[in-house]
Amino acid sequence: GAGVSQSPRYKVAKRGQDVALRCDPISGHVSLFWYQQALGQGPEFLTYFQNEAQLDKSGLPSDRFFAERPEGSVSTLKIQRTQQEDSAVYLCASSTRRGMDYGYTFGSGTRLTVV
Amino acid sequence: QQQVKQSPQSLIVQKGGISIINCAYENTAFDYFPWYQQFPGKGPALLIAIRPDVSEKKEGRFTISFNKSAKQFSLHIMDSQPGDSATYFCAASPHMDSNYQLIWGAGTKLIIKP
């Protein structure tokens, strides 16, 4: 496809359950970012990949959050033992160049609700 | 120092009017200032961006005004249309290879009344 694809679009998880969120970036995009967007707020940075290398994971809120991009294309954000405060929209973005100079292309996000 | 403060939180403008959204920042290392537009159920989309070497950038009906000394920048939407109704986010980042994180404002929900 032409855009960044995220799946699932919606996920309801019971507290304590593990979840995996998938991001298919635009083909050939080197940089991939994960952001967390709470209701009514701007996105907050979680982690950044350049190809398969995770160059920055400083935004991951706890060690329950883990992201990978093993072949430098598809990325997965995994949240273990989900908590209610993890409820948010998780946005993936990719960029053709290193960094954000040319703007990110965002996916539509995965809305995670922890009950 | 990492914050970007955005106002107003919500804005209602008549069709054909000018919509103005303001942002302020503290970190003098910031030198990339994009605006994103987000429709419900969609991810943000880059609208327009500016670097502080210019005071204004215009693309169609959208203009960024930048005041480096005041550490403020604003988005002006001329001839606002109902299709412009969306949430707008300002953001900022240092332009260094090792620092690519965008720091986002809290967003402005814009409603254009027909």
Interface residues (C-beta under 8 A of the other chain):
Chain A: V4 S31 G40 Q41 G42 P43 E44 F45 Y48 D56 G59 L91 A93 R98 G99 M100 D101 G103 Y104 T105 F106 G107 S108 G109
Chain B: Q6 Y32 P34 G41 K42 G43 P44 A45 L46 A49 F89 A91 S93 H95 D97 Y100 Q101 L102 W104 G105 A106 G107
